[in-house]
Amino acid sequence: MQFFKLFTDTEFWIFNDPVVGVFYTEETNPTFDSKTFSLVDKKENYLSYQIGTKIFENFLIEAIHSPTKPELTFAIAYLLK
């Protein structure tokens, strides 16, 4: 689930339409169980926050962070019109 706010009519150099959002993610990750020598599904639920902007009118670049995870994710998306 994703909630975000796109600030339209905001432009600076090649950047325009900044976006701020909140994600709720439920995912299943396979982990290796050394006792049974098999993969076991590990389920996770977490909130993450995004900040980004549109560049060149067709691309969205975002930084995504979750307070419960140590990593920072960067994403680039192509926007179809």
trRosetta pair geometry for C-beta under 8 A, 3 or more apart (Angstrom, degrees):
i j d omega theta_ij theta_ji phi_ij phi_ji
1 23 7.2 148 83 -159 53 54
1 24 4.5 2 58 53 102 104
2 21 6.0 16 -177 171 93 134
2 22 7.4 165 -153 86 52 48
2 23 5.1 -15 -104 -106 81 76
2 24 7.7 -152 -71 25 41 65
3 21 6.0 173 94 -155 47 84
3 22 5.1 -2 60 56 96 92
4 19 5.5 17 172 -177 125 104
4 20 6.6 169 -155 88 78 37
4 21 2.9 -32 -98 -91 94 118
4 22 7.3 -178 -76 21 61 52
4 50 6.9 -31 -105 67 119 119
5 19 6.9 167 83 -150 47 59
5 20 5.4 -7 54 59 95 86
5 21 6.9 177 16 -77 57 68
6 17 5.6 1 -178 -178 98 100
6 18 7.7 168 -154 90 50 39
6 19 4.9 -19 -102 -100 69 91
7 10 4.8 12 125 3 107 138
7 17 6.4 169 75 -153 58 45
7 18 4.8 3 44 61 117 84
7 19 7.2 -159 12 -77 75 39
7 20 7.8 42 -22 3 105 95
8 17 5.5 3 -106 -113 51 95
9 17 8.0 68 4 -84 28 74
10 16 6.3 159 90 -156 59 62
10 17 6.3 137 54 -79 86 28
10 18 5.8 -43 88 9 140 93
11 15 7.3 157 -155 93 49 55
11 16 4.2 -10 -106 -105 76 103
12 15 5.1 -11 69 68 84 100
12 16 7.3 164 24 -80 55 58
14 55 5.3 37 136 -152 100 91
14 56 6.2 -5 -174 -55 106 68
15 18 7.3 35 160 -70 110 83
15 53 4.6 8 -160 146 104 149
15 54 7.3 129 -161 74 55 51
15 55 5.8 -35 -99 -93 58 82
16 53 6.9 129 56 -180 23 101
16 54 5.3 -39 77 74 73 101
16 55 7.6 135 24 -98 70 35
16 57 7.4 11 52 -80 129 59
17 53 6.6 135 81 -158 57 66
17 54 4.3 22 62 16 111 120
18 51 7.6 -10 -175 -172 101 79
18 52 7.2 164 -157 94 61 40
18 53 4.7 -34 -103 -97 62 89
19 50 7.0 -12 116 117 99 108
19 51 7.3 164 89 -155 61 37
19 52 4.9 -11 59 67 101 87
19 53 6.7 178 14 -84 78 33
19 54 7.6 83 -20 -32 109 78
19 60 7.1 6 14 -153 144 115
19 62 7.1 -48 76 -98 117 107
20 49 7.9 -13 -171 -176 78 93
20 50 7.0 166 -156 90 36 67
20 51 5.5 0 -108 -108 73 73
21 49 7.2 164 90 -159 49 53
21 50 4.5 -2 59 54 94 107
21 51 8.0 -179 25 -73 66 38
22 47 6.6 -17 -172 -167 97 103
22 48 7.5 156 -159 83 51 43
22 49 5.8 -24 -104 -106 64 67
22 50 7.6 -155 -69 18 21 81
23 47 6.9 150 81 -160 58 51
23 48 4.6 -10 58 61 108 91
23 49 7.5 -157 19 -73 81 21
23 50 6.6 66 -21 -21 107 110
23 64 7.1 9 10 -150 139 118
24 45 7.6 0 -179 -170 86 89
24 46 7.9 -177 -151 95 51 32
24 47 5.8 -26 -100 -101 66 71
25 44 7.7 8 111 107 96 92
25 45 7.1 173 91 -147 55 46
25 46 5.7 -14 60 62 96 74
25 47 7.7 159 17 -97 79 21
25 48 6.4 15 -3 6 121 111
25 66 7.9 -73 31 -89 127 137
26 43 7.1 -2 -173 -171 86 97
26 44 7.4 174 -149 89 45 50
26 45 5.0 -9 -102 -101 77 83
27 43 7.4 171 91 -149 38 55
27 44 5.5 -12 62 60 82 94
28 41 4.9 -12 -172 -165 113 109
28 42 7.0 145 -159 70 58 41
28 43 5.3 -26 -100 -96 75 70
28 44 7.8 168 -89 19 28 72
29 41 7.4 134 69 -156 33 57
29 42 5.0 -30 68 65 85 96
29 44 6.6 16 3 1 110 117
30 39 4.4 -3 -171 -175 115 122
30 40 7.2 135 -154 65 63 31
30 41 6.1 -42 -96 -95 60 55
30 42 7.4 135 -124 14 11 83
31 39 6.9 141 69 -154 28 68
31 40 5.6 -33 67 65 82 83
31 41 7.9 120 19 -129 78 10
31 42 4.8 38 -5 -18 121 126
32 37 8.0 -9 -173 -146 94 36
32 38 7.7 177 -147 99 60 21
32 39 6.0 -45 -94 -98 55 63
32 40 7.7 115 -136 17 9 81
33 36 4.8 18 105 40 121 95
33 37 7.3 -74 88 -17 74 13
33 38 5.7 -7 50 63 105 66
33 39 7.3 148 7 -124 85 12
33 40 4.6 61 -35 -14 118 122
34 37 7.0 25 -153 -76 34 56
36 40 7.7 91 54 -53 128 112
46 66 5.1 43 144 -161 129 140
46 68 5.1 -129 -134 52 124 130
46 69 6.8 67 165 -25 167 108
47 66 6.5 149 91 -136 46 89
47 67 7.3 6 80 25 94 98
47 68 7.8 97 46 3 69 111
48 64 5.4 39 152 177 130 95
48 65 6.2 174 -160 89 89 29
48 66 3.8 -57 -94 -76 91 85
48 69 7.8 -20 -93 30 109 119
49 64 7.2 170 84 -151 39 56
49 65 5.7 -19 59 63 86 82
49 66 7.6 152 11 -88 67 41
50 62 5.0 -5 -168 -173 113 124
50 63 6.9 157 -150 79 61 46
50 64 4.7 -19 -96 -99 88 78
50 65 7.9 158 -85 19 42 63
51 62 6.9 154 79 -152 31 74
51 63 5.6 -11 60 56 82 94
52 60 5.9 59 141 175 137 85
52 61 5.6 -173 -156 94 103 46
52 62 3.2 -51 -70 -96 138 71
52 63 6.6 168 -75 14 78 59
52 75 7.8 -49 -93 66 145 90
53 60 7.5 -171 99 -146 26 61
53 61 6.3 -10 60 57 69 86
54 57 6.6 40 153 -115 120 19
54 58 7.9 112 -169 23 103 12
54 59 6.7 136 -160 79 62 48
54 60 5.5 -37 -98 -94 66 68
54 79 7.2 -23 -127 -6 112 147
55 59 5.0 -30 64 76 82 106
55 60 7.8 154 17 -98 71 20
55 61 5.9 13 1 0 119 115
56 59 5.5 36 56 20 101 106
58 78 6.2 3 151 -157 94 73
58 79 5.3 -153 -161 54 50 87
58 81 7.3 -94 -110 -15 89 111
59 76 6.2 -16 -170 -168 108 93
59 77 7.0 149 -159 77 57 48
59 78 6.1 -32 -101 -104 69 54
59 79 6.9 -153 -77 5 17 91
60 75 7.9 -2 108 111 90 93
60 76 7.2 154 81 -157 53 44
60 77 4.4 -10 57 58 102 101
60 79 5.9 88 -22 -47 102 110
61 74 7.3 -4 -173 -174 86 94
61 75 7.3 170 -151 88 44 52
61 76 5.3 -9 -103 -104 76 76
61 77 8.0 -168 -72 23 35 68
62 74 7.0 164 86 -154 52 50
62 75 4.8 -9 59 58 100 96
62 76 7.9 -177 21 -76 71 34
62 77 7.6 18 1 0 111 106
63 72 6.2 -9 -170 177 98 106
63 73 7.3 145 -162 80 48 49
63 74 5.7 -23 -102 -100 64 73
64 72 7.3 151 74 -169 48 57
64 73 4.3 -24 63 68 101 102
64 74 7.5 179 18 -82 79 23
64 75 6.3 31 -9 -4 120 114
65 69 8.0 -162 -170 70 56 92
65 72 5.2 -19 -92 -117 93 79
65 73 7.4 -179 -72 25 44 73
66 69 4.3 46 76 26 113 104
